[in-house]
Amino acid sequence: MVRDEKAEKLEQAGLYRRAACRWLDVLKTCTEEHDREWVISHRAEIQGKVKPVTVATDNFSDVTRAAAATQDRMGLSKPNGSAFRLKGDRP
């Protein structure tokens, strides 16, 4: 069995991705075949503990509603852009 203090501390802290990366570095330094096999199996076990990353989808409808409300408060939400025309101008 191979020991690596840093990798073991990462595992205990629940930082499984970092621990798996560290075990990969340890694997590069192994000279014995049985040590390499142990590191490979232990690393696979750690990777099984990694939780998948959940990505929140962007929803811009809230931004659209807030922008429309702001334009209403500012008096900019007039039909045909009439808020931006001078009083004497006609479309």
N, C-alpha and C positions, 0 to 999 in steps of 0.2 A: 504494500500500500504506500502510496506517495503522499507526503504531507506538504502543505503550503499554507502558511499562517494567514497570508493576505486573502487567499481564495476562501479559506474557511471562515474568516471574519465576514467576508461579503455574503457568504451563504447564511450565516447566523443573522445578519442584518436584513435578510430577505431580498438582497440585491442579486437576483439570480442571473440576469443577463451579464452583469459585470463579473460575477463569479465564473460563469461559463467562459467568458473571454480570458479571464486570468488562467483558468485551467488549460486553455489552448496554449497560452504562453508556457505553462509548465510542461505541457506535452512536448513542446519543441526541445526541451532540455533533457527529456528522458532518454536514457541509453539502453535500458533493459526492455525487452519485449513485453514481459508481464506487467511492468509499470505503465507502459503505453496503453495496454489493453485496459488496465484499471482506470486510468485517467479518461479514456474514451467512454467507457461505460458510466463512470461517475458524471461526466459532463452531460451525457445523454439523459441521465436521471435528473440533473439540475434543469436542463432545458425543458423537461416535462413539467416542471413547477412554474415555469414562466407563464404569466397570465397574458392573454392577447390584449393588445392595445385597442381601446375603443375610441373611435374618432367621431366626434360630434359633427353632424352635417350643418353647414351654414344655412341659416334661414333669414333671408333679407326682407321678408314681409314686415317684420317689426321695424326695420330701418325705413322702409317705404311709408309705413303708417306714421312714424314720427316725423318724417320730412313733410308729408302732406299736412299734418297738424301744425307744424311750424309755419308752413306757407300760408295756411288759413289764418293763423294769429297775426302774421305780418301783412295780410291783405294782398298777397301775391297770387292767390288762386282764382283769378278771374278768367272767364272764357276768352279764347282767341288771343291771349297775351295782352289784353287791354290794360293791365296793371302797369305795363312797361311803355305805353304810348302816351304822348303828350295830349292834352285835352283837345287841341285843335286838329290832331291827326285822325284820319279815318282809315280803316282797313281797305 
